[in-house]
């Protein structure tokens, strides 16, 4: 793939968009990003990483989780990989002038005939072959878009494609996924950018610049909660649900994951499915703090159920008669280290934002809400 067309269309002395250059290959699964772009006409830029660039389609009406909807997707010029972190305002007089936010982001794998989550080279070969054939089938693991999708080239021309949701557990014919118009990174909407608010540059999509440079720690002890006499409210505090499960620190290094309990016990073999989902994250080194829980039929944590089924994931994807595969899940609520930076002394709010950006949800990885 080439970035010549991307470069020809832009004057980098007048735009804050990234200039084309080669980035170091990241570990983990291939990444995707959907950027909401208020150019001369509002549209959504759907971008898939493969071939050393972001293959990009402009989707005028945006993606739909209704499998009956076929959304026009116009193939445009390839974009550099670091464009995935771009948010802000493209100034007047520049190509594509207007506001841009990262509406969704995450990881993906081709899925027709099996997945390639753990083999980037195989995944890229399959995507390049699908591009030539005019049909791409892939599973997204994002914050807003999940499940299986397809891009199909039409007979109207090489650049006209259709973006279609496959029917699966993530199909939703009732809800308009576009109603959530905020960035998954900075939390701002296009309207807020238009009013003059700007994204926090310390937390770009997948790139953390706060904290201090340091080597990844080999072991850590989690911070523990303690009881207080009464309920209180304070502007200096955040509040989140107490989950009745196993506290677990997740250490990720070059695709290898260790799940360590609060007492230092290695629980990885007991929760292989969770470790498997964490291992494909596009980060070289990471330490996450979270809780492993079992969810009962009512959707609430069930500690007895967790104790009875703690070993069910010794073989990835294995199930027991009493617990479905998606029932045991990991709730990450803090990130302590990320790609060369120790975040432990950074403000909690920044770390909460970082874990939300860096760890897209899956069937086994759930988002932790807080107020």
Backbone torsions as a table, in degrees:
resi	resn	phi	psi	omega
1	UNK	NA	155.2	-176.0
2	UNK	-127.1	149.7	177.6
3	UNK	-107.7	14.7	-178.4
4	UNK	-61.8	-45.0	-179.8
5	UNK	-63.5	-39.0	177.2
6	UNK	-59.4	-45.4	-177.6
7	UNK	-69.6	-38.9	-178.4
8	UNK	-63.0	-31.3	-175.4
9	UNK	-81.3	-8.5	-170.2
10	UNK	-127.6	144.3	171.6
11	UNK	-106.0	103.6	-172.0
12	UNK	-75.3	-3.6	171.0
13	UNK	-82.6	-12.0	-177.5
14	UNK	-121.6	0.8	178.7
15	UNK	-130.4	148.2	178.3
16	UNK	-93.1	11.6	173.9
17	UNK	-68.2	151.1	-177.6
18	UNK	-69.4	137.1	173.4
19	UNK	-73.0	151.0	-177.7
20	UNK	-68.9	130.1	172.4
21	UNK	-159.4	163.2	-175.6
22	UNK	-84.4	129.4	176.5
23	UNK	-101.9	153.2	175.5
24	UNK	-64.6	137.3	178.9
25	UNK	-61.7	129.5	179.6
26	UNK	-89.0	154.0	175.3
27	UNK	-78.1	176.0	176.0
28	UNK	84.3	-167.7	-176.9
29	UNK	-74.3	166.2	173.1
30	UNK	-65.4	152.2	-176.1
31	UNK	-109.2	160.1	172.6
32	UNK	-138.4	159.9	174.8
33	UNK	-147.3	145.2	172.2
34	UNK	-121.6	117.7	-179.8
35	UNK	-108.0	131.2	176.7
36	UNK	-89.9	126.3	-166.1
37	UNK	-131.2	113.3	177.4
38	UNK	-91.9	72.6	176.0
39	UNK	-85.4	-149.1	177.8
40	UNK	-58.9	-30.7	171.4
41	UNK	-132.0	136.1	178.8
42	UNK	-63.8	134.4	176.3
43	UNK	-156.3	173.7	177.7
44	UNK	-117.9	128.0	177.8
45	UNK	-94.9	113.9	-177.0
46	UNK	-98.8	115.9	-171.4
47	UNK	-126.1	129.9	178.3
48	UNK	-116.8	130.0	177.3
49	UNK	-77.7	120.0	163.2
50	UNK	-170.5	155.9	-178.1
51	UNK	69.1	23.5	177.3
52	UNK	80.3	11.4	-179.6
53	UNK	-151.0	178.9	172.9
54	UNK	-99.4	107.5	174.4
55	UNK	-71.2	129.9	-165.0
56	UNK	-128.0	138.8	175.3
57	UNK	-128.2	134.5	172.9
58	UNK	-90.4	123.1	-177.2
59	UNK	-112.9	99.6	-173.4
60	UNK	-57.3	-41.5	-177.6
61	UNK	-94.4	-2.4	-179.3
62	UNK	78.9	165.1	179.9
63	UNK	-70.9	154.6	176.7
64	UNK	-130.0	138.9	176.8
65	UNK	-87.1	4.7	174.5
66	UNK	-87.0	117.9	-175.9
67	UNK	-68.3	-11.5	177.0
68	UNK	-84.4	-12.1	-179.0
69	UNK	-87.8	133.2	175.5
70	UNK	-117.7	108.4	-174.2
71	UNK	-97.9	126.7	176.6
72	UNK	-58.4	133.4	177.7
73	UNK	-133.1	113.8	-175.3
74	UNK	-96.4	120.0	179.2
75	UNK	-67.2	125.4	-179.8
76	UNK	-119.3	-170.3	-176.8
77	UNK	-66.9	148.5	173.6
78	UNK	-61.2	148.7	177.6
79	UNK	-118.3	151.6	177.8
80	UNK	-66.1	155.5	-175.5
81	UNK	-59.6	-35.9	-177.8
82	UNK	-76.3	-1.5	172.5
83	UNK	-66.6	-20.6	180.0
84	UNK	-60.7	-22.3	-179.6
85	UNK	-97.3	2.9	-173.3
86	UNK	-77.9	124.9	169.9
87	UNK	-139.4	147.1	177.9
88	UNK	142.4	-153.3	-175.0
89	UNK	-120.6	124.2	171.5
90	UNK	-86.7	120.8	-171.2
91	UNK	-65.7	156.1	177.2
92	UNK	-56.0	143.4	179.9
93	UNK	90.4	-11.0	177.7
94	UNK	-96.2	156.1	174.8
95	UNK	-59.2	129.2	179.0
96	UNK	73.1	25.4	-176.9
97	UNK	-53.3	134.6	-179.9
98	UNK	146.4	-172.7	-175.7
99	UNK	-92.9	146.1	-179.5
100	UNK	-135.8	132.5	170.8
101	UNK	-129.2	157.4	172.6
102	UNK	-84.6	97.2	-176.3
103	UNK	-73.3	-34.4	174.4
104	UNK	-155.0	159.1	178.3
105	UNK	-161.4	162.8	179.0
106	UNK	165.5	-150.7	-179.5
107	UNK	-124.2	163.3	-178.9
108	UNK	-152.2	165.4	174.9
109	UNK	-143.7	142.2	167.1
110	UNK	-58.0	146.5	-172.5
111	UNK	-130.9	-5.6	-179.3
112	UNK	-76.8	113.4	-177.5
113	UNK	85.3	14.9	179.1
114	UNK	122.5	165.7	-177.3
115	UNK	-98.6	162.1	174.8
116	UNK	-133.3	45.0	-178.4
117	UNK	-59.5	-37.0	-171.3
118	UNK	-100.8	6.4	-178.2
119	UNK	-135.5	93.1	-177.3
120	UNK	-62.5	-40.8	-178.1
121	UNK	-63.0	-44.6	177.7
122	UNK	-63.4	-42.5	179.9
123	UNK	-60.5	-43.1	180.0
124	UNK	-66.2	-41.2	177.5
125	UNK	-59.4	-43.4	-179.1
126	UNK	-66.3	-38.8	179.5
127	UNK	-69.2	-39.9	178.0
128	UNK	-64.6	-39.5	177.1
129	UNK	-65.1	-40.6	178.4
130	UNK	-65.8	-36.4	177.7
131	UNK	-62.5	-45.4	178.4
132	UNK	-63.2	-37.0	-177.8
133	UNK	-78.9	-15.2	179.6
134	UNK	86.4	18.4	176.9
135	UNK	-149.5	123.0	176.3
136	UNK	-118.0	130.4	176.9
137	UNK	-125.0	128.3	-171.6
138	UNK	-154.8	155.9	176.2
139	UNK	-109.2	126.7	179.8
140	UNK	-95.7	142.5	171.7
141	UNK	-127.1	80.9	-178.1
142	UNK	-115.8	-172.0	178.9
143	UNK	-83.1	-30.1	-179.7
144	UNK	-116.8	-35.1	-178.7
145	UNK	-107.7	127.3	178.2
146	UNK	-141.0	168.0	176.9
147	UNK	86.2	-169.5	-172.2
148	UNK	-90.4	137.0	-179.1
149	UNK	-136.1	166.6	173.8
150	UNK	-141.3	147.5	168.0
151	UNK	-116.2	124.4	-175.5
152	UNK	-125.0	127.3	177.7
153	UNK	-74.1	136.5	179.7
154	UNK	-90.5	176.6	178.7
155	UNK	-87.6	0.9	-176.8
156	UNK	-80.7	-12.1	-179.8
157	UNK	156.3	162.4	-174.6
158	UNK	-66.5	-19.8	-176.0
159	UNK	-100.1	-5.5	-179.1
160	UNK	-97.3	117.1	-179.5
161	UNK	-124.9	169.5	173.6
162	UNK	-122.9	133.6	175.3
163	UNK	-100.9	120.9	-173.2
164	UNK	-133.6	137.1	174.4
165	UNK	-83.2	128.3	171.6
166	UNK	-73.0	152.8	178.2
167	UNK	-76.4	120.1	177.3
168	UNK	-161.0	-165.8	-176.5
169	UNK	-65.5	-17.1	-178.2
170	UNK	-99.6	2.4	174.0
171	UNK	-69.8	136.1	179.0
172	UNK	-141.9	109.9	-177.6
173	UNK	-89.4	-6.8	-175.4
174	UNK	-101.7	-36.1	-173.1
175	UNK	-97.5	138.2	174.4
176	UNK	-91.5	107.8	-176.0
177	UNK	-63.3	-19.8	-178.4
178	UNK	-76.8	-9.9	179.5
179	UNK	-61.9	-29.5	174.5
180	UNK	-83.4	98.6	-172.4
181	UNK	-96.7	6.1	-174.7
182	UNK	-88.5	154.9	174.3
183	UNK	-66.5	140.9	175.6
184	UNK	-81.0	-4.7	179.6
185	UNK	-102.8	-63.7	-175.2
186	UNK	-93.0	-14.2	179.8
187	UNK	81.3	-0.3	-178.6
188	UNK	-88.9	158.3	173.9
189	UNK	-102.6	168.9	175.9
190	UNK	-60.7	-37.2	-179.8
191	UNK	-62.7	-38.5	178.6
192	UNK	-68.8	-35.9	174.5
193	UNK	-64.3	-39.9	178.9
194	UNK	-62.5	-32.1	-178.5
195	UNK	-80.3	-3.7	175.7
196	UNK	112.6	-8.1	177.2
197	UNK	-74.1	142.7	-177.4
198	UNK	-122.8	149.9	179.2
199	UNK	-64.3	151.9	174.8
200	UNK	-71.5	114.8	-176.5
201	UNK	-70.0	-11.7	-177.8
202	UNK	-76.0	-12.6	-179.7
203	UNK	-135.0	82.2	173.2
204	UNK	-82.8	171.0	-176.4
205	UNK	-62.5	104.0	177.3
206	UNK	80.1	3.6	-178.9
207	UNK	-126.9	108.1	-179.7
208	UNK	-97.3	129.0	-179.9
209	UNK	-115.1	2.1	175.6
210	UNK	-96.1	-176.7	-172.8
211	UNK	80.1	-171.1	-178.8
212	UNK	-123.6	144.5	177.2
213	UNK	-60.6	135.0	-178.6
214	UNK	-167.3	161.6	172.6
215	UNK	-77.4	153.1	179.4
216	UNK	-67.6	128.7	177.9
217	UNK	-68.8	144.6	179.5
218	UNK	-82.2	-25.9	-179.5
219	UNK	-149.1	148.1	177.8
220	UNK	-145.6	157.0	171.2
221	UNK	-111.1	131.0	-178.0
222	UNK	-71.3	150.6	170.9
223	UNK	-69.1	140.3	-176.7
224	UNK	-113.4	144.6	177.2
225	UNK	-79.3	158.8	172.7
226	UNK	-139.1	154.1	-175.2
227	UNK	-74.7	148.4	173.7
228	UNK	-123.1	166.2	-172.8
229	UNK	-72.9	-30.7	-175.8
230	UNK	-153.1	168.7	178.0
231	UNK	-71.4	141.8	178.5
232	UNK	-144.8	164.4	175.4
233	UNK	-134.5	132.7	-177.8
234	UNK	-149.3	138.7	179.8
235	UNK	-64.7	-15.3	179.4
236	UNK	-90.5	7.5	-175.9
237	UNK	-124.1	149.6	168.0
238	UNK	-109.8	153.9	-178.5
239	UNK	-129.4	136.6	179.0
240	UNK	-144.7	161.0	-177.5
241	UNK	-64.8	149.2	170.4
242	UNK	-87.5	121.7	-179.2
243	UNK	-99.5	132.8	-177.1
244	UNK	-90.6	86.7	-176.9
245	UNK	-153.6	-152.7	178.5
246	UNK	-102.9	122.0	172.9
247	UNK	-65.7	136.6	-176.6
248	UNK	-147.1	125.2	168.8
249	UNK	-89.9	129.3	179.1
250	UNK	-105.6	118.5	178.1
251	UNK	-103.6	115.6	179.8
252	UNK	-111.3	125.7	175.4
253	UNK	-142.8	114.6	176.6
254	UNK	50.4	45.1	175.7
255	UNK	85.3	-4.4	177.2
256	UNK	-101.3	135.0	-174.8
257	UNK	-123.5	136.7	169.8
258	UNK	-121.2	131.3	175.3
259	UNK	-105.2	115.6	-172.7
260	UNK	-116.9	131.0	-179.1
261	UNK	-75.2	172.1	180.0
262	UNK	-64.5	-21.1	178.8
263	UNK	-97.0	4.2	178.0
264	UNK	92.9	5.4	-180.0
265	UNK	-78.9	137.5	176.9
266	UNK	-81.4	115.7	-177.3
267	UNK	-105.9	9.5	-172.3
268	UNK	-57.3	-45.0	-176.6
269	UNK	-65.4	-23.7	179.6
270	UNK	-81.2	-20.6	-176.0
271	UNK	-133.9	57.1	-177.2
272	UNK	-61.6	-34.6	-179.1
273	UNK	-63.5	-42.2	177.4
274	UNK	-65.1	-46.5	178.6
275	UNK	-59.4	-37.7	-179.8
276	UNK	-63.8	-43.9	179.8
277	UNK	-67.0	-35.6	178.6
278	UNK	-73.1	-29.0	-173.5
279	UNK	-67.7	-19.4	-177.4
280	UNK	-96.2	4.6	177.5
281	UNK	-63.6	143.2	-174.7
282	UNK	-81.9	55.6	178.6
283	UNK	-135.9	142.2	-178.3
284	UNK	-77.4	-42.7	179.8
285	UNK	-139.2	138.4	-176.0
286	UNK	-162.2	143.2	171.4
287	UNK	-126.6	122.1	-178.0
288	UNK	-115.3	142.7	172.9
289	UNK	-109.1	131.9	-178.1
290	UNK	-165.2	-169.5	-176.3
291	UNK	-132.3	132.8	173.4
292	UNK	-93.9	126.1	-177.6
293	UNK	-132.8	158.4	168.8
294	UNK	-110.2	129.7	-178.7
295	UNK	-100.0	126.4	178.1
296	UNK	-76.3	-177.0	-179.3
297	UNK	-61.3	-24.7	179.1
298	UNK	-86.2	2.2	179.0
299	UNK	81.8	4.9	-178.3
300	UNK	-101.7	152.4	178.5
301	UNK	-60.4	138.4	-179.4
302	UNK	-131.0	103.3	-173.9
303	UNK	-67.6	-37.6	178.8
304	UNK	-63.0	-42.1	177.6
305	UNK	-61.1	-39.4	178.6
306	UNK	-64.3	-44.7	179.3
307	UNK	-62.0	-38.9	-177.4
308	UNK	-72.2	-21.4	-172.9
309	UNK	-125.2	21.8	-175.6
310	UNK	-63.0	-22.0	-177.5
311	UNK	-102.0	11.0	-171.0
312	UNK	-71.8	-15.6	-177.3
313	UNK	-104.2	24.4	175.4
314	UNK	-60.3	-31.2	171.6
315	UNK	-111.1	120.5	-177.5
316	UNK	-52.9	130.6	177.0
317	UNK	86.0	-6.9	-179.5
318	UNK	-68.1	149.3	-179.9
319	UNK	-130.2	153.9	170.5
320	UNK	-106.4	169.2	-178.4
321	UNK	-69.0	-25.0	-173.3
322	UNK	-94.4	-17.7	-175.8
323	UNK	-133.1	129.4	175.8
324	UNK	-77.2	158.5	-173.3
325	UNK	-59.2	-32.6	-176.6
326	UNK	-85.6	-1.9	-173.7
327	UNK	-74.4	-39.8	177.2
328	UNK	-86.0	123.4	-171.9
329	UNK	-140.8	158.4	177.9
330	UNK	-109.2	128.3	177.5
331	UNK	-107.9	96.8	176.7
332	UNK	-74.2	132.2	178.8
333	UNK	-126.4	0.9	178.2
334	UNK	-158.6	148.6	172.1
335	UNK	-121.1	124.9	-172.7
336	UNK	-100.8	-23.6	-178.5
337	UNK	-152.4	138.8	-178.9
338	UNK	-151.0	114.0	171.2
339	UNK	45.2	59.5	173.7
340	UNK	90.8	2.7	-177.8
341	UNK	-128.1	128.8	175.0
342	UNK	-85.2	118.4	-173.8
343	UNK	-101.7	3.5	-170.0
344	UNK	-63.5	-28.8	179.8
345	UNK	-94.6	0.2	177.8
346	UNK	-75.6	156.2	178.2
347	UNK	-56.6	142.7	-177.6
348	UNK	-58.1	-39.4	-178.9
349	UNK	-59.4	-40.3	178.1
350	UNK	-65.9	-40.2	179.6
351	UNK	-66.9	-36.7	176.9
352	UNK	-62.7	-42.7	177.2
353	UNK	-63.4	-39.8	-177.7
354	UNK	-64.4	-43.7	-179.3
355	UNK	-67.5	-33.4	177.9
356	UNK	-65.3	-35.6	-179.9
357	UNK	-80.6	-42.5	-169.7
358	UNK	-79.9	-19.3	-175.2
359	UNK	-123.4	86.6	176.9
360	UNK	-65.2	145.4	-176.8
361	UNK	-72.2	161.6	174.5
362	UNK	-148.2	-170.6	177.6
363	UNK	-62.7	-32.6	-176.9
364	UNK	-104.1	-10.2	179.0
365	UNK	-115.2	116.4	-174.7
366	UNK	-112.0	156.2	178.3
367	UNK	-85.5	139.7	177.9
368	UNK	-100.4	119.2	178.7
369	UNK	-82.6	149.9	175.6
370	UNK	-150.3	160.4	178.7
371	UNK	-130.0	NA	NA
